[in-house]
Amino acid sequence: MCKKGIRKIILFVFLIIAVLILWQLYQNRPEVIIKRLSRGSHLNRPNPELIYQIKFLGVLPIGQAVIYPLKSDTYQGKEIYFLQAEAFPYAYIKTFLKFKAKIQSYINRKDYLPILFKQEIEVGEKTDVKEVIYDQENHIMTLRKEQRTILPFTYEPLSLILNLRQMDFSKGREFDLNINTNQKNYGMQGFVLTKQQTSQGDFWILRSQISRRDKNNPYHRSKVTFYFLDNQERTPLLIKVFASGAYIVARLIDVR
């Protein structure tokens, strides 16, 4: 094959890749998500199951995540909310990387603070399981029989998102939340950026940064942008995370 023919093939491959990237970026637009999901009339369903597509670098679909409906229950005599989420890879990714994650949160119904957090992560042939017990009154968490001091009103990922969804989304409103699931105290500082109005539906954009409370270290920071539908459920449409040099996007693809 001549060099001219090889150049044409390379150009064609690049064009295909460019089209696929642009298509994935188009799908990440909140108004596109709203339009597609509104066709099934499930977008405003109360307390739904939410299914997300996980994209590496915002364009490469690598798996799915599911946030299950919030359940009311009791735990150690307390009235709680039970919230669970799972993540798993697509079949073609399993060839290169096997991973699975499952997290559960037992949340006090009175103040939306976590009482117990469970996490199970499988990577390859290794499985890491941990349970974090929160004593919010005495500012103590227990992990693998070790006690650590936590800050007042400390959350983990599921209870944090649940609390964000309960928040007053006034433009410019700031928030500062404490997070701890692994013995180190982190903080999420952010603000409500804006409310976007579209013909498909309105949505809010929240920007935040997560960093260690005890260190001013750029390597212990990550940025998270949330897109919430302006409905009663404050449905998370899109979550963008930039951490440790990696860019991950979770896009809502189904509501059940």
Phi, psi and omega per residue, in radians:
M1 nan 2.369 -3.118
C2 -1.291 2.835 -3.127
K3 -1.054 -0.620 -3.138
K4 -1.098 -0.710 3.118
G5 -1.165 -0.682 3.125
I6 -1.113 -0.717 3.121
R7 -1.074 -0.702 -3.141
K8 -1.117 -0.709 3.123
I9 -1.136 -0.774 3.121
I10 -1.084 -0.763 3.115
L11 -1.079 -0.721 3.139
F12 -1.107 -0.752 3.126
V13 -1.084 -0.761 3.120
F14 -1.101 -0.678 3.113
L15 -1.112 -0.731 3.110
I16 -1.087 -0.788 3.124
I17 -1.083 -0.741 3.138
A18 -1.090 -0.735 3.119
V19 -1.100 -0.749 3.138
L20 -1.118 -0.707 3.110
I21 -1.125 -0.804 3.129
L22 -1.086 -0.642 3.123
W23 -1.151 -0.723 3.108
Q24 -1.151 -0.692 3.108
L25 -1.147 -0.652 3.095
Y26 -1.107 -0.733 3.133
Q27 -1.135 -0.428 -3.141
N28 -1.331 -0.126 -3.115
R29 -1.274 2.253 -3.091
P30 -0.967 -0.689 -3.126
E31 -1.152 -0.539 3.093
V32 -1.237 -0.698 3.095
I33 -1.074 -0.797 -3.130
I34 -1.085 -0.789 -3.104
K35 -1.068 -0.785 -3.095
R36 -1.188 -0.744 -3.099
L37 -1.317 -0.446 3.138
S38 -1.184 -0.381 -3.140
R39 -1.108 -0.551 3.130
G40 -1.547 -0.017 3.103
S41 0.973 0.421 3.135
H42 -1.788 -0.094 -2.981
L43 -1.087 -0.561 -3.113
N44 -1.786 0.310 3.101
R45 -1.126 2.337 -3.135
P46 -1.207 2.405 3.069
N47 0.834 1.026 -3.051
P48 -1.510 3.001 2.919
E49 -1.583 2.264 -3.050
L50 -1.957 2.231 -3.130
I51 -1.998 2.243 -3.085
Y52 -2.092 2.558 2.961
Q53 -1.682 2.290 -3.139
I54 -1.701 2.235 -3.109
K55 -2.124 2.214 3.036
F56 -1.404 2.324 -3.073
L57 1.072 0.239 3.097
G58 1.410 -0.053 -3.056
V59 -2.305 -0.357 -3.080
L60 -1.797 1.864 3.125
P61 -1.159 2.128 -3.097
I62 -2.079 -0.229 -3.122
G63 3.100 -2.984 3.133
Q64 -2.271 2.721 3.034
A65 -2.298 2.542 -3.137
V66 -2.227 2.260 2.973
I67 -1.861 2.014 -3.058
Y68 -1.416 2.796 -3.131
P69 -1.010 2.560 3.100
L70 -1.214 2.305 -3.133
K71 -2.078 2.510 3.046
S72 -1.597 2.400 -3.106
D73 -2.746 -3.038 3.031
T74 -2.209 2.580 3.122
Y75 -2.568 2.068 -3.117
Q76 0.915 0.743 3.086
G77 1.384 0.039 3.140
K78 -1.861 2.527 3.046
E79 -1.387 2.199 -3.041
I80 -2.283 2.918 2.867
Y81 -1.872 2.397 3.089
F82 -1.932 2.184 -3.099
L83 -2.265 2.376 -3.072
Q84 -2.384 2.549 3.091
A85 -2.481 2.635 3.109
E86 -2.392 2.692 3.056
A87 -2.450 2.488 -3.112
F88 -2.666 2.723 -3.063
P89 -1.507 2.815 2.960
Y90 -1.259 2.806 -3.053
A91 -0.996 -0.729 -3.078
Y92 -1.220 -0.419 3.104
I93 -1.316 -0.556 -3.131
K94 -1.011 -0.460 3.116
T95 -1.096 -0.588 -3.095
F96 -1.778 -0.623 -3.066
L97 -2.598 2.127 3.092
K98 -1.726 2.099 3.095
F99 -2.580 2.702 3.098
K100 -2.779 2.443 3.141
A101 -2.358 2.474 3.086
K102 -2.456 2.194 3.120
I103 -2.260 2.547 -3.128
Q104 -2.357 2.501 3.135
S105 -2.314 2.290 3.040
Y106 -1.825 1.970 -2.939
I107 -2.015 2.252 3.099
N108 -1.098 2.196 -3.082
R109 -1.212 -0.375 -3.082
K110 -1.309 -0.703 -3.026
D111 -2.237 0.050 3.135
Y112 1.083 0.432 3.085
L113 -1.697 2.508 -3.114
P114 -1.249 2.498 3.040
I115 -1.812 -0.686 -3.118
L116 -2.528 2.406 3.109
F117 -2.256 2.248 3.120
K118 -2.075 2.430 -3.128
Q119 -2.442 2.330 3.070
E120 -2.327 2.053 -3.093
I121 -2.167 2.231 3.072
E122 -1.949 2.198 3.036
V123 -2.298 1.992 -3.040
G124 1.142 -2.190 3.132
E125 -1.724 0.054 -3.100
K126 -1.773 2.466 3.115
T127 -2.222 2.246 3.110
D128 -1.994 2.143 -3.131
V129 -2.112 2.346 3.074
K130 -2.588 2.669 3.061
E131 -2.226 2.320 3.113
V132 -2.041 2.141 3.108
I133 -1.794 2.234 -3.110
Y134 -1.860 2.210 2.955
D135 -1.886 1.540 -3.028
Q136 -1.164 -0.542 -3.118
E137 -1.185 -0.680 -3.104
N138 -1.768 0.104 3.081
H139 1.003 0.861 -3.127
I140 -2.333 2.425 2.982
M141 -2.121 2.556 -3.137
T142 -2.084 2.177 3.134
L143 -2.365 2.099 -3.127
R144 0.899 0.822 3.060
K145 1.216 0.098 3.075
E146 -1.826 2.394 3.132
Q147 -1.767 2.436 3.115
R148 -2.322 2.616 3.102
T149 -1.393 2.317 3.072
I150 -2.051 2.864 3.136
L151 -1.499 2.778 3.108
P152 -1.006 2.488 3.113
F153 0.999 1.101 3.140
T154 -1.679 2.362 -3.105
Y155 -2.056 2.983 2.915
E156 -2.156 3.078 -2.958
P157 -0.930 -0.789 -3.067
L158 -1.222 -0.802 3.133
S159 -1.192 -0.524 3.107
L160 -1.122 -0.842 3.127
I161 -1.124 -0.677 3.108
L162 -1.063 -0.720 3.126
N163 -1.209 -0.647 3.079
L164 -1.046 -0.661 -3.110
R165 -1.225 -0.338 3.103
Q166 -1.578 -0.154 -2.989
M167 -1.297 2.693 3.037
D168 -1.296 2.027 -3.094
F169 -1.576 1.004 3.040
S170 -1.411 2.376 -3.095
K171 -0.997 2.286 3.135
G172 1.542 -0.127 -3.137
R173 -1.081 2.339 3.128
E174 -1.780 2.691 3.068
F175 -2.476 2.654 -3.113
D176 -2.545 1.814 -3.019
L177 -2.050 2.513 3.119
N178 -1.624 2.466 -3.127
I179 -2.334 2.396 3.033
N180 -2.767 2.066 3.030
T181 -2.263 -0.013 -3.018
N182 -2.556 0.656 3.038
Q183 1.393 -0.254 3.116
K184 -1.878 2.402 -3.125
N185 -1.499 2.131 3.078
Y186 -1.999 2.801 3.069
G187 -2.260 2.498 3.017
M188 -1.947 1.919 3.092
Q189 -1.858 2.324 -3.118
G190 -2.865 -2.999 -3.117
F191 -2.732 2.778 3.056
V192 -1.403 1.961 -3.052
L193 -1.281 -0.959 -3.061
T194 -2.913 2.927 3.001
K195 -2.000 2.152 -3.135
Q196 -1.735 2.267 3.120
Q197 -1.868 2.179 3.123
T198 -2.316 2.899 3.117
S199 -1.180 -0.359 -3.137
Q200 -1.508 -0.402 -3.093
G201 2.623 2.743 -3.115
D202 -1.624 2.639 3.100
F203 -2.582 2.715 -3.130
W204 -1.851 2.563 3.086
I205 -2.041 2.189 3.100
L206 -2.075 2.314 3.101
R207 -1.999 2.484 -3.096
S208 -2.642 2.858 3.056
Q209 -2.315 2.370 3.112
I210 -1.908 2.277 -3.114
S211 -2.622 2.794 3.103
R212 -1.159 2.407 3.117
R213 -1.251 -0.494 -3.037
D214 -1.758 0.072 -3.109
K215 -2.456 2.457 3.014
N216 -1.790 1.253 -2.989
N217 -2.167 2.084 -3.115
P218 -1.094 -0.345 3.140
Y219 -1.412 -0.149 3.091
H220 -1.932 0.608 -3.120
R221 -2.220 2.605 3.032
S222 -2.526 2.742 -3.138
K223 -2.053 2.385 -3.137
V224 -2.300 2.276 3.056
T225 -2.047 2.237 -3.129
F226 -1.918 2.494 3.020
Y227 -2.139 1.966 -3.106
F228 -1.941 2.316 3.047
L229 -1.147 2.475 3.131
D230 -1.483 1.197 3.064
N231 -2.255 -3.097 -3.094
Q232 -1.111 -0.593 -3.118
E233 -1.416 -0.241 -3.006
R234 0.872 0.930 -3.052
T235 -1.066 2.168 3.069
P236 -1.218 1.998 -3.130
L237 -1.499 -0.655 -2.991
L238 -2.697 2.384 3.065
I239 -2.281 2.143 3.133
K240 -1.949 2.219 -3.093
V241 -2.191 2.236 3.027
F242 -2.068 1.919 -3.082
A243 -2.549 2.392 3.084
S244 0.905 0.667 3.100
G245 1.408 -0.009 -3.134
A246 -1.876 2.540 3.128
Y247 -2.073 2.045 -3.085
I248 -2.140 2.395 3.105
V249 -2.164 2.315 3.027
A250 -1.938 2.000 -3.074
R251 -1.943 2.234 3.125
L252 -1.159 2.163 -3.104
I253 -2.090 -0.243 3.137
D254 -2.771 2.611 3.086
V255 -2.283 2.196 -3.091
R256 -2.227 nan nan
